[in-house]
Amino acid sequence: MNRLAGAQKGFSLGSTIQSETKGIWMWCVPHPIFKDFVLVLLDTEGLGDVEKGDRKYDSKIFTHTVLLSSALVYNSMGTINQDALDKLKYPFITGELTELIKVRTGDIQDQEGNFSTYFPIFIWAVRDFSLELKIDGKMVSADGYLENALRLKTQKSSEDKEYNELRNRLRMYFGKRKCFVFDAPTDSRKQLKELEQLTDDRLNEDFVSQSTLFCDYIFKNAKAKTVDITVNVTGHRLGELAKLYTEALNSSNVVCLEEVVVSLAEKENRIVIQEATKYYEDRMKTMVLPTDTLNQFLDVSSQYEDEARKIFLKRSIKDKDQKFLLEFMVSFGVVYKSARSFL
């Protein structure tokens, strides 16, 4: 996470048995590749913190992370094994992520199939990996290693059904999956406690190169976050979404993505109405009144109105029935009437 931020330190690395991160921590930095974009890093506490022991809380943290992210990185140590998969079982199976998220209102069947449209890239990061990437004597890529771990069994028993259930969910929810394996950053136990002070030349060469590949992949493949496919998430909208998700989970324990988009559009469009109207007001204040003729006033006013309308149309979201455009025109009409009264 610190490497993604281009920093030596920031998110605590936690060199003791006690977990460092509680809740979700955020760090925003300029995107290293795409101009005018910001890289928002969310560091969440791990699943199954023994000090908290609250699985329902874990599910809510996980739900927030999935919905706010365009790339989700899941860490495990050593290997991709059943224990690492079992940690995902609670939010996906026992905690039923499908009970915390709905795509649309109403009792609509098979909503799970639509989740992959809203869910981020899934990246499995295997830390301190020391084995050979071989399956049945043949070399495989890290991605092949992950896909083999998610391979389904021929279902002949209840045990096979349970084995397949989580893997089915992961494959269905995350259409785009990626895996990276990392050597230990250093072979020295003492140095592990001082990672924040160690420069790359004091770390394992393979770890440094693997970390570079990992960062490059995220920079290039984690696209700008969208909601409802078409709405780009700005900084302000990210804050609003975080509040809407929190309110929904705390009040009803369910996030309806359709309702969240409607609420976001309501708040955003009213802000745009105010800003576009103010733009018109400010422009009108620059006009020297009274004008020589009424037509001169109308021409200039019409020009400023067009500019304000373009601002509204460019920044408004999900206004299919033009409800907010009508509100803007009514608001604009009041300002226009006020301006004419000074003629």
Salt bridges, closest charged atoms under 4 A:
GLU45 OE2 - LYS52 NZ 3.26
ASP49 OD2 - LYS22 NZ 2.71
GLU51 OE1 - LYS22 NZ 3.64
ASP86 OD1 - LYS89 NZ 3.46
GLU96 OE1 - ARG169 NH1 3.49
GLU112 OE1 - ARG169 NE 3.30
GLU132 OE2 - LYS134 NZ 3.95
ASP143 OD2 - LYS178 NZ 3.01
GLU147 OE1 - ARG171 NH1 3.88
GLU147 OE1 - ARG177 NH2 2.93
GLU162 OE2 - LYS89 NZ 3.56
GLU165 OE2 - ARG169 NH2 3.98
ASP200 OD1 - ARG3 NH2 2.69
ASP228 OD2 - LYS318 NZ 2.47
GLU240 OE2 - HIS236 NE2 3.92
GLU240 OE2 - LYS243 NZ 3.47
GLU240 OE1 - LYS267 NZ 3.25
GLU266 OE2 - ARG270 NH2 2.57
GLU266 OE1 - LYS323 NZ 3.56
GLU268 OE2 - HIS236 ND1 2.49
GLU268 OE1 - ARG237 NE 2.97
GLU275 OE1 - ARG315 NH1 2.28
ASP282 OD2 - LYS278 NZ 2.84
GLU305 OE2 - ARG309 NH2 2.52
ASP306 OD1 - ARG309 NH1 2.99
GLU307 OE1 - ARG283 NE 3.60
GLU327 OE1 - ARG270 NH1 2.47
